[in-house]
Amino acid sequence: MSPGGAAPAPGGEPGLRSRSWLAGDDEVAVLHRVALASAGLRVSQRADRPVIGIANSASDLNPCNLPLRDLVGPVRDGIEAAGGIGAEFPTISLGEDLMKPTAMLYRNLLSIEIEEMVRSNPLDGLVILANCDKSVPGALMGAISANIPTVLVTGGARGVARFRGAPVGTGTGLWRLWDERRASRLDDAGWYELERCLSCGTGACNTMGTASTMAVLSEVLGLMVPGSSSIPAGDPRSAAVARQAGQVAVQAVIAARRPQSVLTGAAFANAIVALHAIGGSSNAVIHLAAMAGRAGVPFRLDDIARLGTNVGVLVDVQPSGSGLMQDFDAAGGVPSLLRELSSRLDLAALNVAGQSVGHVAAAARQAGAAIRPASAPLHEGGAFGVLRGLLAPDGAIIKTSAASAGLLRHRGPAVVFHGYDDMLARIDDPDLPVSAGSVLVLAGCGPVGVPGMPEWGMIPIPARLLEAGVTDMVRVTDARMSGTSFGTVVLHVAPEAAVGGPLALVEDGDMISVNVPAGAIELEVSEDEIARRRAAWTPPEPIHLRGWPALYARHVTQAPLGCDLDFLRAPTAALREFIEPVIGRS
Ligand code: FES
């Protein structure tokens, strides 16, 4: 049965789009109201209450999102208290721990799900419940395209594991202890003891990984209740904030505050400044590019470098610092960070509640210990560098705040791995011709090469070098790395090897030079030799994919455009990139 005429397009005329389904006394309106009544949602013939979708991504397969289960009720209460109707619906749950090859493969699918659920249902606004890495950007990308008023609620960071008396940051601590084990400094008993310690409840990684980074940036962008992005999982404040988010969603519908009006160039510029200041995840660069692409806001990789030049890393949280998200929250969270960054921000940018960044910053308390004063940063000159050159014509990034200062200018011979399996098979080979000065190259792991662009970029230090005390090396790859990872790793090299980028042409022994302060990465091979190799290069055998991965591989863009699908970017964005100035202030 398919009654009724065409529904209004998301983001269409002002007023309640749900009225097109629910108002009136004909048989179609009756059918629609009865459908909602079956879920306990009573709608009058006037249909004058905003219907707010509660997009819930809680799942047993995703421990990071499980705290969201407890927040549906408070969100619904807030919606009803403000005069709306809350309608919960499930979404796919993108959990980084279990999904293979990577949850990133499904980020764009989640965005389509949200956009199409809005398009096809009587929804006037959205509250998104999301937490783990790709859940937040995926859902927000869909909300931006749907362009109905949207508020994000996250579930917070999980409790802190302690191993032999010391706190272990999620991800970061495990990666460090895995290196200890590979170097034979952590025995079986210790390793099994660690596993027991790490089971310490639900919630996101408690380091400044991708989930925490995207929560913080979403708050800075204006899509969350101020002060809410850092509240730990299980904290009693969570329910109050969830209730407030429900109220804000109804008010945003009444005020017609849509994502595309909140997410301006100024909002993205503020987010980039904040990304540097928190020493956030490198993945956020890709997600911001994708979100800007959906909003039709011009976004260039070079904006990352330009806007970070005079921004210090202020937040002392792993992997750039030493604390955990609980420390950032205790220090005042995003509002106190905004206060500290005031001179670097566009204070006029408005959030979904209609408050300016300046207002939120002025109302914030003085930052605590985990947020350094701007005059005494953890690292000078931002958290990221953008590199270009023969090896990365369209750019690459490096998280300088989690790299070794002594390796930011480096020249060394390449040791090349073509794909993850090749790397795993040979990295610990005692005969691998590698030294501490080598440059490890992992090619073939970009968004097309391995659909989803897995977080394989933190190439392990060869065991023989680890045992000799080497803790970092220069690494270059077209893959991503976890936001909880660290090391001198040049990431997201574009174009990637699988589409014929120069990374595909590197051979063992080629000299590679990296100069991060100068923004340069070079392959010291003559043009004639490069031309010879290119002529001999054959594209990798096409992977025989079906279903979603096949569609993804055909349409995914390279990292500087956010790894979105080409047909999902705002139609205006592709045009504006070439004719409009870059975002932000000079
Ligand atoms: Fe889900 Fe880190 S794995 S937040």
Residues whose N, C-alpha, C, O or C-beta is under 5 A from the ligand:
A	BS01	FES	C64 E96 D97 N131 C132 D133 A204 C205 G209 A211
